[in-house]
């Protein structure tokens, strides 16, 4: 199970509306429970984001790094890591 530290949880809380029409969590504990339930993942680099989408069979033909990082499912934690949540 991924380790959702406070930086990841806060990132999700602050930016959850990029993926969902209304908040799905109000506290760090609720965010952690939600992310665990939805099997979100934390990756350490842009390359790992790309690898994740390729492994999931998502067609990224012609997409560049910036396009991938702007996907609603991708949250920039701000420390080089990315949270990926499939809504």
N, CA, C and O atoms as a Maestro MAE file, in Angstrom:
{
 s_m_m2io_version
 :::
 2.0.0
}

f_m_ct {
 s_m_title
 :::
 protein
 m_atom[348] {
  # First column is atom index #
  i_m_mmod_type
  r_m_x_coord
  r_m_y_coord
  r_m_z_coord
  i_m_residue_number
  s_m_chain_name
  s_m_pdb_residue_name
  s_m_pdb_atom_name
  i_m_atomic_number
  :::
  1 25 0.853 -1.180 0.000 1 A "UNK " " N  " 7
  2 3 0.000 0.000 0.000 1 A "UNK " " CA " 6
  3 2 0.898 1.243 0.000 1 A "UNK " " C  " 6
  4 15 1.860 1.311 0.766 1 A "UNK " " O  " 8
  5 25 0.591 2.219 -0.852 2 A "UNK " " N  " 7
  6 3 1.436 3.418 -0.919 2 A "UNK " " CA " 6
  7 2 1.453 4.170 0.411 2 A "UNK " " C  " 6
  8 15 0.506 4.120 1.195 2 A "UNK " " O  " 8
  9 25 2.541 4.850 0.627 3 A "UNK " " N  " 7
  10 3 2.664 5.671 1.823 3 A "UNK " " CA " 6
  11 2 2.287 7.098 1.456 3 A "UNK " " C  " 6
  12 15 3.084 7.823 0.860 3 A "UNK " " O  " 8
  13 25 1.080 7.499 1.808 4 A "UNK " " N  " 7
  14 3 0.614 8.850 1.528 4 A "UNK " " CA " 6
  15 2 1.016 9.753 2.690 4 A "UNK " " C  " 6
  16 15 0.328 9.811 3.709 4 A "UNK " " O  " 8
  17 25 2.141 10.461 2.525 5 A "UNK " " N  " 7
  18 3 2.591 11.354 3.587 5 A "UNK " " CA " 6
  19 2 1.787 12.658 3.539 5 A "UNK " " C  " 6
  20 15 0.957 12.857 2.651 5 A "UNK " " O  " 8
  21 25 2.047 13.536 4.505 6 A "UNK " " N  " 7
  22 3 1.267 14.774 4.615 6 A "UNK " " CA " 6
  23 2 1.372 15.646 3.370 6 A "UNK " " C  " 6
  24 15 0.394 16.291 2.993 6 A "UNK " " O  " 8
  25 25 2.531 15.681 2.726 7 A "UNK " " N  " 7
  26 3 2.692 16.501 1.517 7 A "UNK " " CA " 6
  27 2 1.772 16.003 0.407 7 A "UNK " " C  " 6
  28 15 1.150 16.805 -0.290 7 A "UNK " " O  " 8
  29 25 1.684 14.698 0.240 8 A "UNK " " N  " 7
  30 3 0.816 14.108 -0.781 8 A "UNK " " CA " 6
  31 2 -0.651 14.372 -0.432 8 A "UNK " " C  " 6
  32 15 -1.438 14.771 -1.291 8 A "UNK " " O  " 8
  33 25 -1.006 14.150 0.815 9 A "UNK " " N  " 7
  34 3 -2.398 14.345 1.233 9 A "UNK " " CA " 6
  35 2 -2.818 15.800 1.097 9 A "UNK " " C  " 6
  36 15 -3.929 16.080 0.645 9 A "UNK " " O  " 8
  37 25 -1.957 16.724 1.476 10 A "UNK " " N  " 7
  38 3 -2.274 18.145 1.366 10 A "UNK " " CA " 6
  39 2 -2.401 18.548 -0.098 10 A "UNK " " C  " 6
  40 15 -3.289 19.323 -0.452 10 A "UNK " " O  " 8
  41 25 -1.533 18.037 -0.939 11 A "UNK " " N  " 7
  42 3 -1.608 18.307 -2.371 11 A "UNK " " CA " 6
  43 2 -2.968 17.871 -2.910 11 A "UNK " " C  " 6
  44 15 -3.608 18.612 -3.655 11 A "UNK " " O  " 8
  45 25 -3.405 16.682 -2.539 12 A "UNK " " N  " 7
  46 3 -4.696 16.191 -3.001 12 A "UNK " " CA " 6
  47 2 -5.834 17.061 -2.477 12 A "UNK " " C  " 6
  48 15 -6.725 17.442 -3.236 12 A "UNK " " O  " 8
  49 25 -5.808 17.375 -1.195 13 A "UNK " " N  " 7
  50 3 -6.872 18.209 -0.626 13 A "UNK " " CA " 6
  51 2 -6.953 19.558 -1.336 13 A "UNK " " C  " 6
  52 15 -8.043 20.035 -1.652 13 A "UNK " " O  " 8
  53 25 -5.800 20.168 -1.583 14 A "UNK " " N  " 7
  54 3 -5.761 21.498 -2.188 14 A "UNK " " CA " 6
  55 2 -6.178 21.498 -3.655 14 A "UNK " " C  " 6
  56 15 -6.641 22.518 -4.166 14 A "UNK " " O  " 8
  57 25 -6.020 20.366 -4.334 15 A "UNK " " N  " 7
  58 3 -6.228 20.330 -5.783 15 A "UNK " " CA " 6
  59 2 -7.284 19.334 -6.258 15 A "UNK " " C  " 6
  60 15 -7.409 19.100 -7.460 15 A "UNK " " O  " 8
  61 25 -8.042 18.745 -5.339 16 A "UNK " " N  " 7
  62 3 -8.983 17.689 -5.711 16 A "UNK " " CA " 6
  63 2 -10.036 18.141 -6.726 16 A "UNK " " C  " 6
  64 15 -10.580 17.309 -7.452 16 A "UNK " " O  " 8
  65 25 -10.332 19.429 -6.789 17 A "UNK " " N  " 7
  66 3 -11.356 19.903 -7.717 17 A "UNK " " CA " 6
  67 2 -10.894 19.863 -9.172 17 A "UNK " " C  " 6
  68 15 -11.700 20.058 -10.082 17 A "UNK " " O  " 8
  69 25 -9.605 19.611 -9.398 18 A "UNK " " N  " 7
  70 3 -9.156 19.455 -10.789 18 A "UNK " " CA " 6
  71 2 -9.660 18.148 -11.377 18 A "UNK " " C  " 6
  72 15 -9.710 17.993 -12.597 18 A "UNK " " O  " 8
  73 25 -10.034 17.209 -10.519 19 A "UNK " " N  " 7
  74 3 -10.492 15.896 -10.977 19 A "UNK " " CA " 6
  75 2 -11.965 15.655 -10.667 19 A "UNK " " C  " 6
  76 15 -12.659 14.990 -11.436 19 A "UNK " " O  " 8
  77 25 -12.439 16.180 -9.570 20 A "UNK " " N  " 7
  78 3 -13.802 15.928 -9.116 20 A "UNK " " CA " 6
  79 2 -14.604 17.226 -9.084 20 A "UNK " " C  " 6
  80 15 -14.043 18.283 -8.797 20 A "UNK " " O  " 8
  81 25 -15.917 17.168 -9.375 21 A "UNK " " N  " 7
  82 3 -16.728 18.382 -9.415 21 A "UNK " " CA " 6
  83 2 -16.980 19.009 -8.043 21 A "UNK " " C  " 6
  84 15 -17.318 20.188 -7.943 21 A "UNK " " O  " 8
  85 25 -16.812 18.218 -7.001 22 A "UNK " " N  " 7
  86 3 -16.962 18.736 -5.642 22 A "UNK " " CA " 6
  87 2 -15.979 17.994 -4.745 22 A "UNK " " C  " 6
  88 15 -15.532 16.900 -5.089 22 A "UNK " " O  " 8
  89 25 -15.638 18.577 -3.597 23 A "UNK " " N  " 7
  90 3 -14.652 17.929 -2.722 23 A "UNK " " CA " 6
  91 2 -15.082 16.523 -2.298 23 A "UNK " " C  " 6
  92 15 -16.248 16.269 -1.996 23 A "UNK " " O  " 8
  93 25 -14.095 15.621 -2.286 24 A "UNK " " N  " 7
  94 3 -14.345 14.251 -1.840 24 A "UNK " " CA " 6
  95 2 -13.732 13.993 -0.470 24 A "UNK " " C  " 6
  96 15 -13.972 12.950 0.138 24 A "UNK " " O  " 8
  97 25 -12.934 14.953 0.019 25 A "UNK " " N  " 7
  98 3 -12.293 14.822 1.329 25 A "UNK " " CA " 6
  99 2 -12.081 16.219 1.902 25 A "UNK " " C  " 6
  100 15 -11.819 17.175 1.172 25 A "UNK " " O  " 8
  101 25 -12.200 16.315 3.232 26 A "UNK " " N  " 7
  102 3 -12.006 17.602 3.913 26 A "UNK " " CA " 6
  103 2 -10.828 17.598 4.880 26 A "UNK " " C  " 6
  104 15 -10.342 18.658 5.275 26 A "UNK " " O  " 8
  105 25 -10.371 16.413 5.259 27 A "UNK " " N  " 7
  106 3 -9.275 16.304 6.216 27 A "UNK " " CA " 6
  107 2 -8.187 15.397 5.646 27 A "UNK " " C  " 6
  108 15 -8.410 14.691 4.663 27 A "UNK " " O  " 8
  109 25 -7.015 15.421 6.267 28 A "UNK " " N  " 7
  110 3 -5.944 14.535 5.829 28 A "UNK " " CA " 6
  111 2 -6.348 13.071 5.948 28 A "UNK " " C  " 6
  112 15 -6.033 12.269 5.069 28 A "UNK " " O  " 8
  113 25 -7.041 12.716 7.024 29 A "UNK " " N  " 7
  114 3 -7.478 11.326 7.211 29 A "UNK " " CA " 6
  115 2 -8.469 10.904 6.122 29 A "UNK " " C  " 6
  116 15 -8.381 9.801 5.584 29 A "UNK " " O  " 8
  117 25 -9.420 11.802 5.803 30 A "UNK " " N  " 7
  118 3 -10.382 11.487 4.745 30 A "UNK " " CA " 6
  119 2 -9.666 11.350 3.399 30 A "UNK " " C  " 6
  120 15 -9.994 10.469 2.605 30 A "UNK " " O  " 8
  121 25 -8.694 12.218 3.148 31 A "UNK " " N  " 7
  122 3 -7.931 12.148 1.896 31 A "UNK " " CA " 6
  123 2 -7.194 10.818 1.812 31 A "UNK " " C  " 6
  124 15 -7.201 10.166 0.768 31 A "UNK " " O  " 8
  125 25 -6.558 10.414 2.907 32 A "UNK " " N  " 7
  126 3 -5.823 9.140 2.916 32 A "UNK " " CA " 6
  127 2 -6.765 7.976 2.644 32 A "UNK " " C  " 6
  128 15 -6.456 7.105 1.831 32 A "UNK " " O  " 8
  129 25 -7.904 7.955 3.315 33 A "UNK " " N  " 7
  130 3 -8.877 6.874 3.107 33 A "UNK " " CA " 6
  131 2 -9.337 6.845 1.654 33 A "UNK " " C  " 6
  132 15 -9.428 5.777 1.050 33 A "UNK " " O  " 8
  133 25 -9.628 8.017 1.093 34 A "UNK " " N  " 7
  134 3 -10.089 8.092 -0.293 34 A "UNK " " CA " 6
  135 2 -9.023 7.573 -1.249 34 A "UNK " " C  " 6
  136 15 -9.312 6.766 -2.133 34 A "UNK " " O  " 8
  137 25 -7.795 8.037 -1.071 35 A "UNK " " N  " 7
  138 3 -6.711 7.633 -1.974 35 A "UNK " " CA " 6
  139 2 -6.424 6.140 -1.878 35 A "UNK " " C  " 6
  140 15 -6.136 5.496 -2.887 35 A "UNK " " O  " 8
  141 25 -6.500 5.593 -0.679 36 A "UNK " " N  " 7
  142 3 -6.306 4.146 -0.521 36 A "UNK " " CA " 6
  143 2 -7.426 3.375 -1.209 36 A "UNK " " C  " 6
  144 15 -7.175 2.368 -1.870 36 A "UNK " " O  " 8
  145 25 -8.664 3.847 -1.055 37 A "UNK " " N  " 7
  146 3 -9.808 3.169 -1.661 37 A "UNK " " CA " 6
  147 2 -9.717 3.184 -3.188 37 A "UNK " " C  " 6
  148 15 -10.064 2.205 -3.849 37 A "UNK " " O  " 8
  149 25 -9.247 4.302 -3.737 38 A "UNK " " N  " 7
  150 3 -9.153 4.430 -5.191 38 A "UNK " " CA " 6
  151 2 -7.813 3.947 -5.747 38 A "UNK " " C  " 6
  152 15 -7.522 4.120 -6.930 38 A "UNK " " O  " 8
  153 25 -7.012 3.347 -4.885 39 A "UNK " " N  " 7
  154 3 -5.727 2.777 -5.281 39 A "UNK " " CA " 6
  155 2 -4.852 3.784 -6.031 39 A "UNK " " C  " 6
  156 15 -4.232 3.461 -7.043 39 A "UNK " " O  " 8
  157 25 -4.821 4.997 -5.514 40 A "UNK " " N  " 7
  158 3 -3.954 6.024 -6.080 40 A "UNK " " CA " 6
  159 2 -2.503 5.609 -5.886 40 A "UNK " " C  " 6
  160 15 -2.187 4.794 -5.018 40 A "UNK " " O  " 8
  161 25 -1.627 6.176 -6.702 41 A "UNK " " N  " 7
  162 3 -0.213 5.862 -6.594 41 A "UNK " " CA " 6
  163 2 0.603 7.151 -6.553 41 A "UNK " " C  " 6
  164 15 0.208 8.181 -7.100 41 A "UNK " " O  " 8
  165 25 1.735 7.062 -5.898 42 A "UNK " " N  " 7
  166 3 2.698 8.159 -5.879 42 A "UNK " " CA " 6
  167 2 3.924 7.688 -6.633 42 A "UNK " " C  " 6
  168 15 4.466 6.619 -6.349 42 A "UNK " " O  " 8
  169 25 4.363 8.492 -7.598 43 A "UNK " " N  " 7
  170 3 5.557 8.145 -8.367 43 A "UNK " " CA " 6
  171 2 6.586 9.251 -8.197 43 A "UNK " " C  " 6
  172 15 6.258 10.378 -7.825 43 A "UNK " " O  " 8
  173 25 7.842 8.904 -8.478 44 A "UNK " " N  " 7
  174 3 8.954 9.788 -8.132 44 A "UNK " " CA " 6
  175 2 9.431 10.688 -9.262 44 A "UNK " " C  " 6
  176 15 10.321 11.512 -9.055 44 A "UNK " " O  " 8
  177 25 8.847 10.542 -10.470 45 A "UNK " " N  " 7
  178 3 9.354 11.352 -11.575 45 A "UNK " " CA " 6
  179 2 8.351 11.385 -12.727 45 A "UNK " " C  " 6
  180 15 7.389 10.618 -12.764 45 A "UNK " " O  " 8
  181 25 8.604 12.294 -13.661 46 A "UNK " " N  " 7
  182 3 7.790 12.369 -14.876 46 A "UNK " " CA " 6
  183 2 7.861 11.045 -15.630 46 A "UNK " " C  " 6
  184 15 6.849 10.563 -16.140 46 A "UNK " " O  " 8
  185 25 9.055 10.458 -15.700 47 A "UNK " " N  " 7
  186 3 9.212 9.184 -16.396 47 A "UNK " " CA " 6
  187 2 8.316 8.103 -15.793 47 A "UNK " " C  " 6
  188 15 7.760 7.276 -16.515 47 A "UNK " " O  " 8
  189 25 8.180 8.114 -14.470 48 A "UNK " " N  " 7
  190 3 7.329 7.120 -13.820 48 A "UNK " " CA " 6
  191 2 5.852 7.391 -14.081 48 A "UNK " " C  " 6
  192 15 5.052 6.457 -14.126 48 A "UNK " " O  " 8
  193 25 5.477 8.672 -14.257 49 A "UNK " " N  " 7
  194 3 4.098 8.992 -14.640 49 A "UNK " " CA " 6
  195 2 3.814 8.386 -16.008 49 A "UNK " " C  " 6
  196 15 2.786 7.740 -16.209 49 A "UNK " " O  " 8
  197 25 4.735 8.600 -16.950 50 A "UNK " " N  " 7
  198 3 4.589 8.072 -18.302 50 A "UNK " " CA " 6
  199 2 4.509 6.547 -18.277 50 A "UNK " " C  " 6
  200 15 3.663 5.946 -18.939 50 A "UNK " " O  " 8
  201 25 5.399 5.935 -17.506 51 A "UNK " " N  " 7
  202 3 5.413 4.473 -17.387 51 A "UNK " " CA " 6
  203 2 4.090 3.962 -16.826 51 A "UNK " " C  " 6
  204 15 3.569 2.946 -17.286 51 A "UNK " " O  " 8
  205 25 3.545 4.667 -15.829 52 A "UNK " " N  " 7
  206 3 2.274 4.268 -15.233 52 A "UNK " " CA " 6
  207 2 1.177 4.251 -16.293 52 A "UNK " " C  " 6
  208 15 0.437 3.274 -16.407 52 A "UNK " " O  " 8
  209 25 1.069 5.336 -17.072 53 A "UNK " " N  " 7
  210 3 0.029 5.407 -18.101 53 A "UNK " " CA " 6
  211 2 0.226 4.335 -19.163 53 A "UNK " " C  " 6
  212 15 -0.747 3.753 -19.644 53 A "UNK " " O  " 8
  213 25 1.464 4.071 -19.531 54 A "UNK " " N  " 7
  214 3 1.735 3.007 -20.505 54 A "UNK " " CA " 6
  215 2 1.318 1.653 -19.946 54 A "UNK " " C  " 6
  216 15 0.704 0.850 -20.649 54 A "UNK " " O  " 8
  217 25 1.653 1.398 -18.670 55 A "UNK " " N  " 7
  218 3 1.280 0.126 -18.038 55 A "UNK " " CA " 6
  219 2 -0.228 -0.044 -17.958 55 A "UNK " " C  " 6
  220 15 -0.735 -1.163 -18.024 55 A "UNK " " O  " 8
  221 25 -0.951 1.074 -17.815 56 A "UNK " " N  " 7
  222 3 -2.409 1.028 -17.727 56 A "UNK " " CA " 6
  223 2 -3.060 0.932 -19.107 56 A "UNK " " C  " 6
  224 15 -4.279 0.803 -19.220 56 A "UNK " " O  " 8
  225 25 -2.234 0.998 -20.154 57 A "UNK " " N  " 7
  226 3 -2.759 0.878 -21.508 57 A "UNK " " CA " 6
  227 2 -3.410 2.137 -22.026 57 A "UNK " " C  " 6
  228 15 -4.214 2.083 -22.957 57 A "UNK " " O  " 8
  229 25 -3.073 3.272 -21.437 58 A "UNK " " N  " 7
  230 3 -3.636 4.545 -21.875 58 A "UNK " " CA " 6
  231 2 -2.819 5.055 -23.052 58 A "UNK " " C  " 6
  232 15 -1.597 5.174 -22.968 58 A "UNK " " O  " 8
  233 25 -3.500 5.354 -24.143 59 A "UNK " " N  " 7
  234 3 -2.833 5.783 -25.376 59 A "UNK " " CA " 6
  235 2 -2.303 7.200 -25.200 59 A "UNK " " C  " 6
  236 15 -3.062 8.143 -24.978 59 A "UNK " " O  " 8
  237 25 -0.987 7.326 -25.304 60 A "UNK " " N  " 7
  238 3 -0.349 8.634 -25.167 60 A "UNK " " CA " 6
  239 2 0.405 8.995 -26.435 60 A "UNK " " C  " 6
  240 15 1.335 9.802 -26.402 60 A "UNK " " O  " 8
  241 25 0.012 8.408 -27.535 61 A "UNK " " N  " 7
  242 3 0.667 8.654 -28.820 61 A "UNK " " CA " 6
  243 2 0.739 10.151 -29.079 61 A "UNK " " C  " 6
  244 15 -0.286 10.832 -29.122 61 A "UNK " " O  " 8
  245 25 1.950 10.659 -29.252 62 A "UNK " " N  " 7
  246 3 2.140 12.063 -29.569 62 A "UNK " " CA " 6
  247 2 2.101 12.990 -28.365 62 A "UNK " " C  " 6
  248 15 2.369 14.184 -28.502 62 A "UNK " " O  " 8
  249 25 1.777 12.473 -27.199 63 A "UNK " " N  " 7
  250 3 1.725 13.323 -26.003 63 A "UNK " " CA " 6
  251 2 3.148 13.629 -25.533 63 A "UNK " " C  " 6
  252 15 4.027 12.768 -25.568 63 A "UNK " " O  " 8
  253 25 3.349 14.837 -25.104 64 A "UNK " " N  " 7
  254 3 4.635 15.221 -24.539 64 A "UNK " " CA " 6
  255 2 4.487 15.292 -23.026 64 A "UNK " " C  " 6
  256 15 3.375 15.257 -22.499 64 A "UNK " " O  " 8
  257 25 5.610 15.393 -22.340 65 A "UNK " " N  " 7
  258 3 5.586 15.389 -20.880 65 A "UNK " " CA " 6
  259 2 4.588 16.391 -20.312 65 A "UNK " " C  " 6
  260 15 3.841 16.072 -19.387 65 A "UNK " " O  " 8
  261 25 4.575 17.614 -20.872 66 A "UNK " " N  " 7
  262 3 3.674 18.644 -20.352 66 A "UNK " " CA " 6
  263 2 2.217 18.229 -20.478 66 A "UNK " " C  " 6
  264 15 1.417 18.493 -19.580 66 A "UNK " " O  " 8
  265 25 1.862 17.575 -21.599 67 A "UNK " " N  " 7
  266 3 0.480 17.119 -21.784 67 A "UNK " " CA " 6
  267 2 0.106 16.099 -20.717 67 A "UNK " " C  " 6
  268 15 -0.985 16.149 -20.150 67 A "UNK " " O  " 8
  269 25 1.005 15.190 -20.457 68 A "UNK " " N  " 7
  270 3 0.744 14.136 -19.486 68 A "UNK " " CA " 6
  271 2 0.599 14.720 -18.081 68 A "UNK " " C  " 6
  272 15 -0.277 14.312 -17.318 68 A "UNK " " O  " 8
  273 25 1.457 15.667 -17.752 69 A "UNK " " N  " 7
  274 3 1.406 16.266 -16.414 69 A "UNK " " CA " 6
  275 2 0.188 17.155 -16.219 69 A "UNK " " C  " 6
  276 15 -0.183 17.455 -15.084 69 A "UNK " " O  " 8
  277 25 -0.440 17.580 -17.313 70 A "UNK " " N  " 7
  278 3 -1.640 18.403 -17.216 70 A "UNK " " CA " 6
  279 2 -2.914 17.556 -17.157 70 A "UNK " " C  " 6
  280 15 -4.011 18.103 -17.041 70 A "UNK " " O  " 8
  281 25 -2.783 16.247 -17.234 71 A "UNK " " N  " 7
  282 3 -3.954 15.380 -17.123 71 A "UNK " " CA " 6
  283 2 -4.599 15.584 -15.755 71 A "UNK " " C  " 6
  284 15 -3.907 15.755 -14.751 71 A "UNK " " O  " 8
  285 25 -5.933 15.566 -15.726 72 A "UNK " " N  " 7
  286 3 -6.652 15.793 -14.468 72 A "UNK " " CA " 6
  287 2 -6.262 14.814 -13.384 72 A "UNK " " C  " 6
  288 15 -6.333 15.135 -12.198 72 A "UNK " " O  " 8
  289 25 -5.846 13.612 -13.782 73 A "UNK " " N  " 7
  290 3 -5.522 12.555 -12.824 73 A "UNK " " CA " 6
  291 2 -4.162 12.730 -12.164 73 A "UNK " " C  " 6
  292 15 -3.850 12.033 -11.199 73 A "UNK " " O  " 8
  293 25 -3.348 13.654 -12.674 74 A "UNK " " N  " 7
  294 3 -1.975 13.817 -12.203 74 A "UNK " " CA " 6
  295 2 -1.876 15.068 -11.329 74 A "UNK " " C  " 6
  296 15 -2.227 16.171 -11.750 74 A "UNK " " O  " 8
  297 25 -1.396 14.871 -10.116 75 A "UNK " " N  " 7
  298 3 -1.230 15.961 -9.158 75 A "UNK " " CA " 6
  299 2 0.261 16.124 -8.869 75 A "UNK " " C  " 6
  300 15 0.929 15.168 -8.473 75 A "UNK " " O  " 8
  301 25 0.776 17.326 -9.067 76 A "UNK " " N  " 7
  302 3 2.180 17.623 -8.790 76 A "UNK " " CA " 6
  303 2 2.329 17.916 -7.305 76 A "UNK " " C  " 6
  304 15 1.852 18.939 -6.813 76 A "UNK " " O  " 8
  305 25 2.995 17.013 -6.597 77 A "UNK " " N  " 7
  306 3 3.157 17.169 -5.146 77 A "UNK " " CA " 6
  307 2 4.046 18.371 -4.832 77 A "UNK " " C  " 6
  308 15 3.921 18.979 -3.769 77 A "UNK " " O  " 8
  309 25 4.936 18.709 -5.750 78 A "UNK " " N  " 7
  310 3 5.766 19.890 -5.572 78 A "UNK " " CA " 6
  311 2 7.195 19.587 -5.153 78 A "UNK " " C  " 6
  312 15 8.022 20.493 -5.054 78 A "UNK " " O  " 8
  313 25 7.484 18.331 -4.909 79 A "UNK " " N  " 7
  314 3 8.833 17.950 -4.486 79 A "UNK " " CA " 6
  315 2 9.460 16.963 -5.479 79 A "UNK " " C  " 6
  316 15 10.390 16.231 -5.142 79 A "UNK " " O  " 8
  317 25 8.936 16.960 -6.701 80 A "UNK " " N  " 7
  318 3 9.425 16.035 -7.714 80 A "UNK " " CA " 6
  319 2 8.568 14.793 -7.851 80 A "UNK " " C  " 6
  320 15 8.703 14.047 -8.821 80 A "UNK " " O  " 8
  321 25 7.686 14.564 -6.885 81 A "UNK " " N  " 7
  322 3 6.798 13.406 -6.934 81 A "UNK " " CA " 6
  323 2 5.444 13.802 -7.539 81 A "UNK " " C  " 6
  324 15 5.067 14.974 -7.567 81 A "UNK " " O  " 8
  325 25 4.741 12.791 -8.014 82 A "UNK " " N  " 7
  326 3 3.418 13.008 -8.584 82 A "UNK " " CA " 6
  327 2 2.451 11.988 -8.010 82 A "UNK " " C  " 6
  328 15 2.780 10.813 -7.851 82 A "UNK " " O  " 8
  329 25 1.261 12.458 -7.706 83 A "UNK " " N  " 7
  330 3 0.164 11.605 -7.258 83 A "UNK " " CA " 6
  331 2 -0.723 11.349 -8.464 83 A "UNK " " C  " 6
  332 15 -1.096 12.285 -9.172 83 A "UNK " " O  " 8
  333 25 -1.065 10.087 -8.704 84 A "UNK " " N  " 7
  334 3 -1.956 9.736 -9.801 84 A "UNK " " CA " 6
  335 2 -3.206 9.117 -9.207 84 A "UNK " " C  " 6
  336 15 -3.149 8.109 -8.503 84 A "UNK " " O  " 8
  337 25 -4.353 9.748 -9.510 85 A "UNK " " N  " 7
  338 3 -5.648 9.300 -8.991 85 A "UNK " " CA " 6
  339 2 -6.560 9.062 -10.184 85 A "UNK " " C  " 6
  340 15 -6.818 9.982 -10.962 85 A "UNK " " O  " 8
  341 25 -7.043 7.856 -10.333 86 A "UNK " " N  " 7
  342 3 -7.980 7.591 -11.419 86 A "UNK " " CA " 6
  343 2 -9.395 7.815 -10.911 86 A "UNK " " C  " 6
  344 15 -9.894 7.074 -10.064 86 A "UNK " " O  " 8
  345 25 -10.032 8.851 -11.443 87 A "UNK " " N  " 7
  346 3 -11.396 9.200 -11.020 87 A "UNK " " CA " 6
  347 2 -12.370 8.323 -11.688 87 A "UNK " " C  " 6
  348 15 -13.574 8.454 -11.467 87 A "UNK " " O  " 8
  :::
 }
 m_bond[347] {
  # First column is bond index #
  i_m_from
  i_m_to
  i_m_order
  :::
  1 1 2 1
  2 2 3 1
  3 3 4 2
  4 3 5 1
  5 5 6 1
  6 6 7 1
  7 7 8 2
  8 7 9 1
  9 9 10 1
  10 10 11 1
  11 11 12 2
  12 11 13 1
  13 13 14 1
  14 14 15 1
  15 15 16 2
  16 15 17 1
  17 17 18 1
  18 18 19 1
  19 19 20 2
  20 19 21 1
  21 21 22 1
  22 22 23 1
  23 23 24 2
  24 23 25 1
  25 25 26 1
  26 26 27 1
  27 27 28 2
  28 27 29 1
  29 29 30 1
  30 30 31 1
  31 31 32 2
  32 31 33 1
  33 33 34 1
  34 34 35 1
  35 35 36 2
  36 35 37 1
  37 37 38 1
  38 38 39 1
  39 39 40 2
  40 39 41 1
  41 41 42 1
  42 42 43 1
  43 43 44 2
  44 43 45 1
  45 45 46 1
  46 46 47 1
  47 47 48 2
  48 47 49 1
  49 49 50 1
  50 50 51 1
  51 51 52 2
  52 51 53 1
  53 53 54 1
  54 54 55 1
  55 55 56 2
  56 55 57 1
  57 57 58 1
  58 58 59 1
  59 59 60 2
  60 59 61 1
  61 61 62 1
  62 62 63 1
  63 63 64 2
  64 63 65 1
  65 65 66 1
  66 66 67 1
  67 67 68 2
  68 67 69 1
  69 69 70 1
  70 70 71 1
  71 71 72 2
  72 71 73 1
  73 73 74 1
  74 74 75 1
  75 75 76 2
  76 75 77 1
  77 77 78 1
  78 78 79 1
  79 79 80 2
  80 79 81 1
  81 81 82 1
  82 82 83 1
  83 83 84 2
  84 83 85 1
  85 85 86 1
  86 86 87 1
  87 87 88 2
  88 87 89 1
  89 89 90 1
  90 90 91 1
  91 91 92 2
  92 91 93 1
  93 93 94 1
  94 94 95 1
  95 95 96 2
  96 95 97 1
  97 97 98 1
  98 98 99 1
  99 99 100 2
  100 99 101 1
  101 101 102 1
  102 102 103 1
  103 103 104 2
  104 103 105 1
  105 105 106 1
  106 106 107 1
  107 107 108 2
  108 107 109 1
  109 109 110 1
  110 110 111 1
  111 111 112 2
  112 111 113 1
  113 113 114 1
  114 114 115 1
  115 115 116 2
  116 115 117 1
  117 117 118 1
  118 118 119 1
  119 119 120 2
  120 119 121 1
  121 121 122 1
  122 122 123 1
  123 123 124 2
  124 123 125 1
  125 125 126 1
  126 126 127 1
  127 127 128 2
  128 127 129 1
  129 129 130 1
  130 130 131 1
  131 131 132 2
  132 131 133 1
  133 133 134 1
  134 134 135 1
  135 135 136 2
  136 135 137 1
  137 137 138 1
  138 138 139 1
  139 139 140 2
  140 139 141 1
  141 141 142 1
  142 142 143 1
  143 143 144 2
  144 143 145 1
  145 145 146 1
  146 146 147 1
  147 147 148 2
  148 147 149 1
  149 149 150 1
  150 150 151 1
  151 151 152 2
  152 151 153 1
  153 153 154 1
  154 154 155 1
  155 155 156 2
  156 155 157 1
  157 157 158 1
  158 158 159 1
  159 159 160 2
  160 159 161 1
  161 161 162 1
  162 162 163 1
  163 163 164 2
  164 163 165 1
  165 165 166 1
  166 166 167 1
  167 167 168 2
  168 167 169 1
  169 169 170 1
  170 170 171 1
  171 171 172 2
  172 171 173 1
  173 173 174 1
  174 174 175 1
  175 175 176 2
  176 175 177 1
  177 177 178 1
  178 178 179 1
  179 179 180 2
  180 179 181 1
  181 181 182 1
  182 182 183 1
  183 183 184 2
  184 183 185 1
  185 185 186 1
  186 186 187 1
  187 187 188 2
  188 187 189 1
  189 189 190 1
  190 190 191 1
  191 191 192 2
  192 191 193 1
  193 193 194 1
  194 194 195 1
  195 195 196 2
  196 195 197 1
  197 197 198 1
  198 198 199 1
  199 199 200 2
  200 199 201 1
  201 201 202 1
  202 202 203 1
  203 203 204 2
  204 203 205 1
  205 205 206 1
  206 206 207 1
  207 207 208 2
  208 207 209 1
  209 209 210 1
  210 210 211 1
  211 211 212 2
  212 211 213 1
  213 213 214 1
  214 214 215 1
  215 215 216 2
  216 215 217 1
  217 217 218 1
  218 218 219 1
  219 219 220 2
  220 219 221 1
  221 221 222 1
  222 222 223 1
  223 223 224 2
  224 223 225 1
  225 225 226 1
  226 226 227 1
  227 227 228 2
  228 227 229 1
  229 229 230 1
  230 230 231 1
  231 231 232 2
  232 231 233 1
  233 233 234 1
  234 234 235 1
  235 235 236 2
  236 235 237 1
  237 237 238 1
  238 238 239 1
  239 239 240 2
  240 239 241 1
  241 241 242 1
  242 242 243 1
  243 243 244 2
  244 243 245 1
  245 245 246 1
  246 246 247 1
  247 247 248 2
  248 247 249 1
  249 249 250 1
  250 250 251 1
  251 251 252 2
  252 251 253 1
  253 253 254 1
  254 254 255 1
  255 255 256 2
  256 255 257 1
  257 257 258 1
  258 258 259 1
  259 259 260 2
  260 259 261 1
  261 261 262 1
  262 262 263 1
  263 263 264 2
  264 263 265 1
  265 265 266 1
  266 266 267 1
  267 267 268 2
  268 267 269 1
  269 269 270 1
  270 270 271 1
  271 271 272 2
  272 271 273 1
  273 273 274 1
  274 274 275 1
  275 275 276 2
  276 275 277 1
  277 277 278 1
  278 278 279 1
  279 279 280 2
  280 279 281 1
  281 281 282 1
  282 282 283 1
  283 283 284 2
  284 283 285 1
  285 285 286 1
  286 286 287 1
  287 287 288 2
  288 287 289 1
  289 289 290 1
  290 290 291 1
  291 291 292 2
  292 291 293 1
  293 293 294 1
  294 294 295 1
  295 295 296 2
  296 295 297 1
  297 297 298 1
  298 298 299 1
  299 299 300 2
  300 299 301 1
  301 301 302 1
  302 302 303 1
  303 303 304 2
  304 303 305 1
  305 305 306 1
  306 306 307 1
  307 307 308 2
  308 307 309 1
  309 309 310 1
  310 310 311 1
  311 311 312 2
  312 311 313 1
  313 313 314 1
  314 314 315 1
  315 315 316 2
  316 315 317 1
  317 317 318 1
  318 318 319 1
  319 319 320 2
  320 319 321 1
  321 321 322 1
  322 322 323 1
  323 323 324 2
  324 323 325 1
  325 325 326 1
  326 326 327 1
  327 327 328 2
  328 327 329 1
  329 329 330 1
  330 330 331 1
  331 331 332 2
  332 331 333 1
  333 333 334 1
  334 334 335 1
  335 335 336 2
  336 335 337 1
  337 337 338 1
  338 338 339 1
  339 339 340 2
  340 339 341 1
  341 341 342 1
  342 342 343 1
  343 343 344 2
  344 343 345 1
  345 345 346 1
  346 346 347 1
  347 347 348 2
  :::
 }
}
